[in-house]
């Protein structure tokens, strides 16, 4: 799937949460819902924001963390892939997207 088509699909998956804004960043896309940064695409993967309260659910569902190399060491950010079946529809994505929104709200309160 082309990156723009994939980004549009991810936009649709998040749309039940509120006003979704997609923006280009680092050659890919980031997603805000009602002004809160909740997701990003890196390569062929869609990642949702996590926090201490939500990360375990992503891990238990088989998600993978977003990692990259910086200055010779691995860096892991608070973004995880949702389970594969969540990518099928907005309804399937809803519980995972709500977790991402909760994580974004928690980060804003800090």
Phi and psi in degrees as a GROMACS rama.xvg file:
@    title "Ramachandran Plot"
@    xaxis  label "Phi"
@    yaxis  label "Psi"
@TYPE xy
-60.1638  151.457  UNK-2
-58.5343  -41.1731  UNK-3
-66.5972  -38.7706  UNK-4
-67.4789  -39.8812  UNK-5
-65.677  -42.4065  UNK-6
-62.1474  -40.0334  UNK-7
-65.3101  -39.98  UNK-8
-61.5451  -45.5755  UNK-9
-63.8418  -38.4885  UNK-10
-57.8381  -46.5892  UNK-11
-63.3871  -36.9739  UNK-12
-62.7743  -33.13  UNK-13
-87.9084  -15.506  UNK-14
-56.8522  -30.944  UNK-15
-65.3729  -16.8273  UNK-16
-75.4546  -26.2618  UNK-17
153.443  -157.113  UNK-18
-74.754  112.709  UNK-19
-98.383  130.715  UNK-20
-118.988  126.79  UNK-21
-105.441  136.046  UNK-22
-138.71  147.62  UNK-23
-74.6524  138.985  UNK-24
-156.12  131.616  UNK-25
51.7995  38.4736  UNK-26
78.6516  8.34295  UNK-27
-138.356  -139.885  UNK-28
-140.592  148.073  UNK-29
-121.567  156.505  UNK-30
-130.729  130.135  UNK-31
-110.853  143.072  UNK-32
-121.105  119.687  UNK-33
48.9954  40.9858  UNK-34
83.7306  3.09934  UNK-35
-107.896  127.296  UNK-36
-73.6837  115.593  UNK-37
-120.993  -16.6855  UNK-38
-157.436  161.133  UNK-39
-151.714  156.77  UNK-40
-110.532  131.262  UNK-41
-131.6  118.543  UNK-42
62.9351  -124.784  UNK-43
-101.424  15.0257  UNK-44
-114.463  142.714  UNK-45
-106.614  125.174  UNK-46
-118.637  140.344  UNK-47
-111.548  146.82  UNK-48
-65.3617  140.621  UNK-49
-129.859  169.001  UNK-50
-145.709  -178.058  UNK-51
-56.8165  -34.8671  UNK-52
-79.0676  -19.0434  UNK-53
-115.274  -19.6781  UNK-54
-59.5738  -38.9568  UNK-55
-59.9221  -35.5094  UNK-56
-65.2512  -40.7018  UNK-57
-65.4736  -43.2494  UNK-58
-63.3232  -44.8249  UNK-59
-64.1207  -28.7543  UNK-60
-86.1597  4.56074  UNK-61
90.5379  13.0552  UNK-62
-67.8128  163.873  UNK-63
-121.728  139.934  UNK-64
-77.0424  154.615  UNK-65
-80.4975  121.214  UNK-66
-130.983  150.972  UNK-67
-151.608  164.296  UNK-68
-95.9385  134.794  UNK-69
-143.327  123.428  UNK-70
52.1375  41.5258  UNK-71
77.9596  7.93941  UNK-72
-133.102  155.323  UNK-73
-82.151  133.841  UNK-74
-116.661  133.835  UNK-75
-118.669  124.692  UNK-76
-96.9545  168.18  UNK-77
-81.3276  55.1271  UNK-78
-134.561  134.053  UNK-79
-132.009  152.106  UNK-80
-74.6457  143.118  UNK-81
-78.3392  168.977  UNK-82
-61.8162  150.364  UNK-83
-53.7054  -40.5983  UNK-84
-66.7479  -21.0422  UNK-85
-67.5744  -21.291  UNK-86
-77.4496  -4.5183  UNK-87
-76.8846  -32.5195  UNK-88
-161.817  159.956  UNK-89
-59.0788  -34.6548  UNK-90
-66.0082  -41.6049  UNK-91
-69.6905  -31.5745  UNK-92
-78.9449  -24.1011  UNK-93
-48.4478  -50.4875  UNK-94
-64.9169  -31.3661  UNK-95
-76.018  -39.9743  UNK-96
-66.2303  -36.806  UNK-97
-64.7011  -36.8345  UNK-98
-63.0096  -41.5559  UNK-99
-63.8205  -40.4539  UNK-100
-65.0535  -41.5892  UNK-101
-61.7419  -40.4285  UNK-102
-65.0134  -40.7404  UNK-103
-65.5959  -39.7038  UNK-104
-64.4509  -41.614  UNK-105
-62.9395  -40.2865  UNK-106
-65.6034  -36.5831  UNK-107
-67.351  -33.7976  UNK-108
-73.0821  -20.1536  UNK-109
